[in-house]
Every structure is written in C-alpha cells, then in structure tokens.
C-alpha cells in the first residue's frame, strides 16, 4: 500500500510500457520521426496515448474533437478506438506538422475517420456550434496553445453531449503551475483552466500525473 503515486524509475517505466502498450511498427516509426523535430517535446507519452484509446473505446466514442494535432499520434490513439464510420475533427494550424500526421493516418488506416481543419481552433469550434452540432460529440482532447485553454474548454464543453469526456493535457506543466514564481502567459493559462474546471458544477474531473499532467473531465 502507498499513500501517494509510485515514483517511476526508468526500470519501472520500461516495465509499464512492455505490459500496456501494444507493439505497432507504424506508431514506433511516428514517434521516432517526431523525436527528430525541434518541438518533439510536444508529443504525448505512449502511456497517455494508450489511456486515450482506452477511454475513447470505453465511452463508445463515435464523434470526437482534437485541439492540437502536431504529428498525429494522439489522433491515431483516438481514431483507432472509433467505429469505421466515426469522425474526429482535428484542429491545427500547421501544414508542416500535419503532413507527417496525414502520412501515418494513412498507414494506420484511420485517415477516413479524421476531418483535418487547418484554421485557428477557436474558429473551427465556433463553426461547429454555429452548424448546430452542440452536445453531439462524445470525446474531446485539448493540447494546443495554453493561453486559450479556457476558451477551448468552454467551446468543447458546449459541443460535448452529457456524459461526454474532455481531456486537458499539460495541466502540471513540468511542475511550473505549483511554483508561485512562474507567471508567464502559458503557465497562467493552465492555472486558469485548472481552477475553472475544478470549480465548474457542470463537470466532474480527475487530474492524473500522466505525461505532463492530464485532467479527465466528464460533462454532467
């Protein structure tokens, strides 16, 4: 028994991966290609991706939103849990990074499920609402510019059905959220959404020390 989460050594982490992450050559290649990029640190961890697949499957996700695609690893994790006629609206502004994503979506045979929108995500999300799609999504994942996290949160919450899931990434921000001396825009943006979600009577949540911190939110 332990009163707090176990400290993850390299040996424990390797054991965790070996006993929870299915082997997949395409996903391994995607992670390797992404690791060579300047912004490789934006890639989610394998165990976070596996958790996302599990949650999307458990929630019978057929319609999902992703805010922040990067090279497409998280998109695959969600899309592979969806039925063949599922739809993932993937929001990003980078054609360079999403060109890598599109390559691996095709290799993983999920590209037909993914509706890539290359535009500011706030515009895309508002457009979905304007199109009458409020409360029609099962799942959303937010992993983009931290300054707009509260705005993404509000729009995604409107798009989620009751019982739908929202995941917020980077909520621990390498520990900077707990350091009162850190007052940059990104850190303050994450603190703001953490406070907002914690005090929001419309949702229930669980913050986990997975990856860089992941909050699981269920719309009531």
N, C-alpha and C positions, 0 to 999 in steps of 0.2 A: 504494500500500500504506500501511497505517496500523497502528500498534501498539495503538491503542485506538479506541473508537467515535467516530464523527464528531460534532462539535459541531453541533447542529441550530439553524440560524438560522431566522428567520421565512420567508425565501425558500425554503430547503430543505424546511421543514415543509410549506409550501403545495404544493411540487412533489411531495412524498411523498403527500399527500392526493389530488392530482389524478391520480396514476398508480397508486393502490392501492385507493381507496375507491369502489365503485360508487355512482352517483347514485341517491338514493331520497328522494322528497319527504316521505314519512311519517317516515323517520328524521331528516331535516333538521328537520322540524316538532317532533319529540320533543326533539331537542337544543335547539332554540330555546325551547320551553316550559320545559324543565328549567333552562335558563340563567337564567330569571327567578326561580327559587326561592332561598330563603336558603341552602340546603345544596347549591347547584348544583355545588360542587367535588367532590361525591361521584360525579358522573357519570364513567364511564370515557372515555378518549380514543377517537376514531374508529379510529385505527390499532390500538389494543388490541382493540377490538371486531372488527375485521377479522381479526386474528390468532386470536381465539377462534373465529370462524366457520371459518377455515381448519383449525384443529386439530380441531374437532368433526367436520368433514367428513372429514378425513384419518383420524381414529380410528374412522370409521363409527359415530358416536355415535347410539344409539337410546334410551338411558336416561341422564338427567343430573340433577344436583343443583346448585342455586344457593343459596348462603347470603348473603342480602342482595340484594334486588331493586331498591330505590329506585324509579325511574320506568320501569324495564323495558327499557332499551336493551341491556344485556348479555343479558337473557333472549331478546330477539329475535335477537341475534347468534348465539346457540347454537341456538335453536329452528329458525331458518331453514335450518340445516345438517342437521337431523334429518329422517328419513323421515316420511311423513304419519301413521304410527302411533307415532311417537316420544313419549316422556314426559319432561318436565322438571319436577321437583319444585322449586318456587320458594318459598324460606323468607324471610318478613319479618314484622314486627310492625306496620307502618304501613298502615292502610287508606287514609289520605290520599295517600301517595305511590303505592301500588299501584293506586289508582283511575286515576291517569294511565297507569300501565303497562297496565292492562286495556284502556283505550281504544285504545292503539297496538298491542297484541297483536291486537285485532280488525281494525284497519286493515291490519296486515301479514299477516293470515290465518294466524296461528300460535296463536291462543288455545286451540284444541282440543288442542294438544300440551302446554299448561302447566297444571300442577296446583299452584295457589297455596295455600300453607299459612300462614295468619295466626296464628302462635303463635311462642313462643321457639324458635329453630332447634335448640337442644340437645334440646328435647323432640321435635321433628319427626324429627331424625336418629336419635335413640334409638328412636323409634317404628318407623322403617323397619327398623332392626335387629331389633327385637322381632317384626316382622311377617315375618321370615325373608328379608329382602332383602339380606343380606350378600353381598359380592362379585358383585353383579348390575348395578352401574352402570358406565357407560363413561367418564363425564366429571363433574367437579365443579369449581365455581368458588366461592371463599371471598372475600367482600368485605363484611364486617359489622363488629361491634364488635371492636376489636383485642385487648381483654383476654381474650377467649375463643378467640382464634385457635388455640392449641394444642389445645383441646378439640374445636373444629370439625375440625381436622386429623386427630385420632385417629379420630373417628367417620366422617368421609368416607373415610379410608383403609380402614376396615373395610368400608364399603359398595362401594368400587371393586373391580372384577374385576382379576386380574393383567393388566398391560398397560394398565389404565385411566389416565386423566390427571386430575391435580388442578392447578388454577391458584390461586395465592395472590396477592392484589392488595395494593398499597401497601407492598411489602416494603422499599422505600427511604425511604418516609415523609418526602418532601421533604428528604432528607439527614439527618434527625434521628437515625436509627439509628447513624450514624457519628460523632455528637457525644457524647462522654462526659458532657457537662454536662446532656444531656436525659435525665431519669429519670422522666418521667410514666408513668402506667399504660399508656397506649396504646403509647408508644414501647417500653417494656419488654416488652409483649405481642408486638410484632412481632419484637423481637430474640430473644425466646424461641422463637418458631416458626421463625425463620431458623436458629437454632442446632440446633433439633430436627430439621428436615428435612435440614440439611447432614450431620448425624451419623447419620441413620437408614439402617441397612443394608437396609431394606425397599424403598427407593426409589432412583431416580436423578433428578437435577434439573439445571436450568439457570436461573440468575437473570439477567433481562434488564432493561436500563434503558428499558423501555417504559412510558409513562404515569408513574405514581408508583412504578415498580418492579414487576415481575411475575415470579414464580417458576413455572416449568413443572416439574411432578413426574410421573414415571411410576412406577406401582406395579410392582415386580418380581414 
